[in-house]
């Protein structure tokens, strides 16, 4: 797991052809908008969250965010324990995000 600043996260993501963006916020938080192309998996769903993570492709690079960077850091640690090698936590989360945000469908 690696903590990346907003700038580092956005730059690395833009250059990564093997990237998957994960939003681990609650349904209520996601209603305020989501980073384009993000997959929403609520970390508060416990075992259901872990089951959904286990179904993901471990060969991909995961860019993970939440509201402030705390839950996404936890999600990255869980992913590491499950055998994911490349999980990047967005420091400051959506609170500090200045990039594009779209409505969640």
SULMO-V871672 format. One record per backbone hydrogen bond with DSSP energy under -0.5 kcal/mol. NH is the residue of the N-H (numbers start at 0). CO is the residue of the C=O. If there is no record, write none. Layout:
BEGIN
nh->NH co->CO
nh->NH co->CO
END
This chain:
BEGIN
nh->1 co->86
nh->3 co->1
nh->3 co->88
nh->8 co->4
nh->9 co->5
nh->10 co->6
nh->11 co->7
nh->12 co->8
nh->13 co->9
nh->14 co->10
nh->15 co->11
nh->15 co->12
nh->16 co->14
nh->18 co->15
nh->19 co->60
nh->21 co->62
nh->22 co->38
nh->23 co->21
nh->23 co->64
nh->29 co->25
nh->30 co->26
nh->31 co->28
nh->32 co->29
nh->33 co->101
nh->37 co->34
nh->38 co->20
nh->40 co->22
nh->40 co->38
nh->42 co->23
nh->44 co->41
nh->45 co->42
nh->47 co->44
nh->49 co->45
nh->50 co->46
nh->51 co->47
nh->52 co->48
nh->53 co->49
nh->54 co->50
nh->55 co->52
nh->57 co->55
nh->59 co->56
nh->60 co->17
nh->61 co->59
nh->61 co->85
nh->62 co->19
nh->63 co->61
nh->63 co->87
nh->64 co->21
nh->72 co->68
nh->73 co->69
nh->74 co->70
nh->75 co->71
nh->76 co->72
nh->77 co->73
nh->78 co->74
nh->79 co->75
nh->80 co->76
nh->81 co->77
nh->82 co->79
nh->83 co->78
nh->84 co->57
nh->86 co->84
nh->87 co->61
nh->88 co->1
nh->88 co->86
nh->89 co->63
nh->90 co->3
nh->90 co->88
nh->91 co->67
nh->92 co->89
nh->93 co->65
nh->94 co->66
nh->94 co->91
nh->95 co->91
nh->95 co->92
nh->96 co->92
nh->101 co->33
END
